[in-house]
């Protein structure tokens, strides 16, 4: 596993330790992390503060996203996939999509290369969280 997915996993664990949903994200350009974030919906009482959105917010104004790769421990939902499309991010690398299918075809239809690493570590983290917090999880994905 590369250092960037490892950083996204650490973001997910940081969110979990803070009482949130364990999804993490980093934005990489030119071999360097330029933004990091984790799901903060619970901590901030903000329904759209998903990991990828928090990551982009923390990256700030970067001018262009040309050549940037967005890493996420979980396949992005339509909200986060839409942000990747909006900003012209052309590559998204995810830890897994078994616990949540997300929007890979939407991203691909908009020219984004989607790579699923299918990592057991990410699947286990989400599976354990969902089993322990089903109501919070189903609220997060809009299925409550």
C-alpha positions as CSV (number, residue, x, y, z in Angstrom):
1,X,0.0,0.0,0.0
2,X,1.4,3.4,-0.9
3,X,2.0,6.3,1.6
4,X,-1.0,8.2,0.3
5,X,-3.6,5.5,1.1
6,X,-1.9,5.0,4.4
7,X,-2.4,8.8,5.1
8,X,-6.1,8.5,4.1
9,X,-6.5,5.5,6.5
10,X,-4.9,7.6,9.3
11,X,-7.4,10.3,8.6
12,X,-10.2,7.8,8.8
13,X,-8.9,6.6,12.2
14,X,-8.5,10.2,13.4
15,X,-12.2,10.7,12.6
16,X,-13.2,7.5,14.4
17,X,-11.2,8.5,17.5
18,X,-13.1,11.8,17.5
19,X,-16.5,10.0,17.5
20,X,-17.1,10.3,13.8
21,X,-17.5,8.0,10.8
22,X,-14.2,6.4,9.8
23,X,-13.7,7.7,6.2
24,X,-10.5,9.5,5.3
25,X,-9.2,11.3,2.2
26,X,-6.0,13.0,0.9
27,X,-5.4,15.0,-2.2
28,X,-2.1,14.5,-3.9
29,X,-0.3,16.5,-6.6
30,X,3.3,16.2,-7.8
31,X,3.9,13.5,-5.2
32,X,2.9,15.6,-2.2
33,X,-0.2,15.7,-0.1
34,X,-1.8,19.1,-0.5
35,X,-5.0,18.4,1.5
36,X,-6.3,15.9,4.0
37,X,-9.6,15.3,5.7
38,X,-12.0,12.9,7.3
39,X,-15.7,12.6,7.6
40,X,-16.8,15.3,10.1
41,X,-20.6,15.1,9.8
42,X,-21.0,14.1,13.4
43,X,-18.4,16.3,15.0
44,X,-19.5,19.4,13.1
45,X,-23.2,18.6,12.8
46,X,-22.8,19.2,9.1
47,X,-24.5,16.9,6.6
48,X,-22.1,17.6,3.8
49,X,-18.8,17.5,5.5
50,X,-17.8,14.1,4.0
51,X,-14.1,13.1,4.1
52,X,-13.4,14.2,0.5
53,X,-15.2,17.5,1.0
54,X,-13.2,18.2,4.2
55,X,-10.0,17.2,2.3
56,X,-10.7,19.7,-0.5
57,X,-11.7,22.4,2.0
58,X,-8.4,21.9,3.8
59,X,-6.4,22.0,0.5
60,X,-7.8,25.5,0.0
61,X,-7.5,27.3,-3.3
62,X,-5.0,25.4,-5.3
63,X,-5.6,27.0,-8.6
64,X,-5.8,23.9,-10.7
65,X,-6.4,20.3,-9.9
66,X,-4.7,19.2,-13.1
67,X,-2.5,16.1,-12.2
68,X,-4.1,15.7,-8.8
69,X,-5.2,12.4,-7.4
70,X,-7.9,12.1,-4.7
71,X,-7.5,9.2,-2.3
72,X,-10.4,8.0,-0.2
73,X,-10.7,5.0,2.1
74,X,-14.3,4.4,0.7
75,X,-15.8,4.8,-2.7
76,X,-17.0,8.4,-3.0
77,X,-20.8,9.1,-2.9
78,X,-22.4,11.2,-5.6
79,X,-21.8,14.4,-3.5
80,X,-18.0,13.7,-3.4
81,X,-17.9,12.3,-6.9
82,X,-19.5,15.5,-8.1
83,X,-16.9,17.6,-6.4
84,X,-14.2,15.6,-8.2
85,X,-16.0,16.1,-11.5
86,X,-16.5,19.8,-10.7
87,X,-12.8,20.5,-10.0
88,X,-11.5,18.3,-12.9
89,X,-9.8,15.7,-10.7
90,X,-9.0,12.9,-13.2
91,X,-7.9,10.1,-10.8
92,X,-9.6,8.7,-7.7
93,X,-8.0,5.9,-5.7
94,X,-10.2,4.2,-3.1
95,X,-9.6,1.7,-0.4
96,X,-12.8,-0.3,-0.9
97,X,-16.3,-0.3,-2.3
98,X,-17.7,-3.4,-0.7
99,X,-19.4,-1.7,2.3
100,X,-20.6,1.2,0.1
101,X,-20.8,1.0,-3.7
102,X,-20.6,4.8,-4.1
103,X,-20.6,6.4,-7.6
104,X,-17.7,4.9,-9.6
105,X,-19.7,4.8,-12.9
106,X,-20.7,8.4,-12.5
107,X,-17.0,9.4,-12.1
108,X,-15.9,7.2,-15.1
109,X,-18.7,8.7,-17.2
110,X,-17.0,12.1,-16.5
111,X,-13.5,11.0,-17.5
112,X,-12.2,10.1,-14.1
113,X,-10.0,7.0,-13.7
114,X,-11.3,5.1,-10.7
115,X,-9.0,2.6,-9.0
116,X,-10.3,0.3,-6.3
117,X,-7.5,-1.2,-4.1
118,X,-10.0,-3.5,-2.4
119,X,-8.1,-3.3,1.0
120,X,-9.1,-5.6,3.8
121,X,-8.1,-2.9,6.3
122,X,-10.6,-0.4,4.9
123,X,-13.4,-3.0,4.6
124,X,-12.8,-4.2,8.2
125,X,-12.8,-0.6,9.6
126,X,-16.1,0.2,7.9
127,X,-17.7,-3.1,8.6
128,X,-17.0,-2.8,12.3
129,X,-18.2,0.7,12.4
130,X,-21.5,-0.1,10.5
131,X,-22.1,-3.1,12.8
132,X,-21.6,-0.9,15.9
133,X,-23.4,2.2,14.6
134,X,-26.0,1.2,12.0
135,X,-28.3,4.2,12.6
136,X,-25.5,6.7,12.2
137,X,-24.2,5.0,9.1
138,X,-27.6,4.8,7.4
139,X,-28.1,8.5,8.2
140,X,-24.8,9.3,6.6
141,X,-25.6,7.5,3.3
142,X,-29.2,8.9,3.3
143,X,-31.0,5.6,3.9
144,X,-32.3,6.1,7.4
